[in-house]
Amino acid sequence: MQMLAIAGSLRTGSYNRQLAEAARTVVGRIRPDIGFAILNWSDVPPMNQDVEHPAPAAVRRVRGSVRASDGLWVFSPEYNHAIPGPFKNLLDWLSRPEGPTRPSVLARKPVALAGASTGMSGASHAQDQLVGVLSFLDARVMNKPRLAIPHVASQAKDGVLRLTTSASRLEAQAEAFVRFVENAREHDEG
């Protein structure tokens, strides 16, 4: 099994990128047989249908990574109660069919949602929006458990995430997502 994490922030030291790194560690501990990568999408250009076919190289690369994964684990911050603009742009590129007979790479893809924010919502508003967007794109969104970490700075020291109070919740989501992906694969294999 191959999992792909997408941090919804482009900032190198973002809490959500650090949360994705922590998830990689958790998955490696509970299931060392699972591959786990974090998508680098910093070079994806703004969505523009004028250059959609053929898609820019960065878009083809990220689509290939998503296609090759068995499940996507999204770690998104929240800006003004919403999905960050650059991350929504990535989803817009991923939503587009690759050709007349190839649907979006998000179609039927198992997805888990997690997020951290410095405010009190824990990125839950962005997660609600992501459920709507991803469900519309026929992704298989795992509705429970979601992971929303409010006031994330209180679990960090000098900008480094420590997960002092959220580690067990991250592990519970990891275990649930592994089962969710396995069940989706079994269902698809018939």
N, C-alpha and C positions, 0 to 999 in steps of 0.2 A: 504494500500500500504506500502511496505517495501523497503526503499532505502539502498544500501550498498555503502559506500565510500571506495576507496582504495587509500591510500597515497603511491606514488611510491618511497618514501624514507623510509629507516628503522630508520633514526635518530629521536629520540623522539621529539625533539623540532624543527623539520624541518618546513620550511615555508609552504610546501605543506600539512603537517599534520595539521598545524594551519589553513590553508585555508579550509581543510575538516571540521575542528571544526566550523569555521565560517559558512560554508554551513549548518551544522547541526542546528545552531542557526537560520539561515535565513529560512530554511524549517520549523522548529518548529514554527516560527512566522507566516509564510504565510499559512501553512497547518498543524496545530497541530495534525491532524488525521493520519499523515504519520509517520511511524517508520523510524528511521535513525540510522544506526550503522556504525562504522568505523572498517574495517577489521584489525585484528592483524595477520600478516603473518610473523613475525620475526623468527619463528621457522621452516619455510619451507626449506627443504634441497635442495641442488643442484639437478636439474633434472637428473635422471639416470634411463634409461629403465630397468636396471637390477633389480631395486626394485619397478618397476611400478605396478606390480600386486602381492599381494595387495599393494596399495599405502601406503606410510607412514601415520601415524595418523595425522600429521599436514596438509598434503595434503588433506586427507579426510575431515578434519574439515573445511578448507577454501573452498573446493568445496561445502560442505553442505551449508555454508553461502551464497555463490554466487547463488547456486540453489534456495535457499529460498527467495532471493531478487527479487523484480520486476524490479529493475533498478540499474545499477552500475554507480557511479559517480567517475571518475578517476581524481586524482590530482597528476600529475607527474612533477618532476623536469626534468632537462636536463643536462646530463653530456657529454661534448664534442660533442654537437649537436646530441645527441642520447638518447634513452631510457636507464635509469640506468640498469646496468647488473642484480642486484638482482631482480628488478621489471620484467625484461624480463624473468628471470627464473620462477617467479611466473606465468606469462602468459603462459609459456611453460607447466607447470604442469596443469594449468586450461584448456589448449587447448586439452589435451589428452582425448579421449573417456573413459568413466568409465567402459565400457564393450561392448560386441558385439551389444547390443541393446540400449545402452545409449550414446548419443552423448556428446560432450563437454558441460560443464555447461555454456559456453559462447555463444553457438548457440542460435540465435534469442533473445539474451538478449539486452535490450535497454541500451546504454552506452552514457554518456556525458563526454567530455574531458575538463579539466581545468589544469592550471599549473602556477607555478611562478618560476622565476629564478633571480639570482642576475645580470645576464647579460642582454643584450638588446633584446634577442629573446623572453623572457617570456616563454620559454619552447615550443615555436611553432614548432621547428624542431622535438622534441620528439613527439608532438601531431601529426604531419604529419606521423611519423613512426607508431604511435599507430593506426591511421586510416587504414593504410595498413595492419597491423597485425590483428586488430580486424575485419576488413571487410573480410579478408581471412578466419577467423574463424566463419563467418556467424553471428557475433554480429550485432546489429542494431545501428550503430553509428549516433548520432545526430550531423550533420555537422555544424549547426548554432543554437545558437551562441556558439562559443568556447570562453574560457576565458584564455587569456595569459597575465600574469602580469610580465612585464620586470622590472628590477632594484627594485626588491621587498624589498630590504633592506631599500630603501627610504620610505617605508610604515611601517617600524618597528622601535621600540625603545627598546634598550637593548635586541634585539633578539625576541621581542614579536610583532607579526603582528598586525597592526592597521587598515589596509585597508582604508587609508584616501582618496584615489582617485579611488579605485576599488570596493567599496561596492555596488554601484548601478549596476555595471556589473555582480557581483556575484548574486545579487537578480534577475536580468533579466534572467540569465542562470538558476537559480533555478526554476523560474516560467515556462520557456520554457521546462525544463526537466520534470517537473511534467506533463505538457500537453503531451509531447512526450511519456512518460511511459503510461499515461492513454489511449492515442490513440493506442499504441501497444497492450495494454490489450484488448481494444474493438475490434481491428482487429482480435486478436487471438480467442476471444470468439464468433466471427462471426456475 
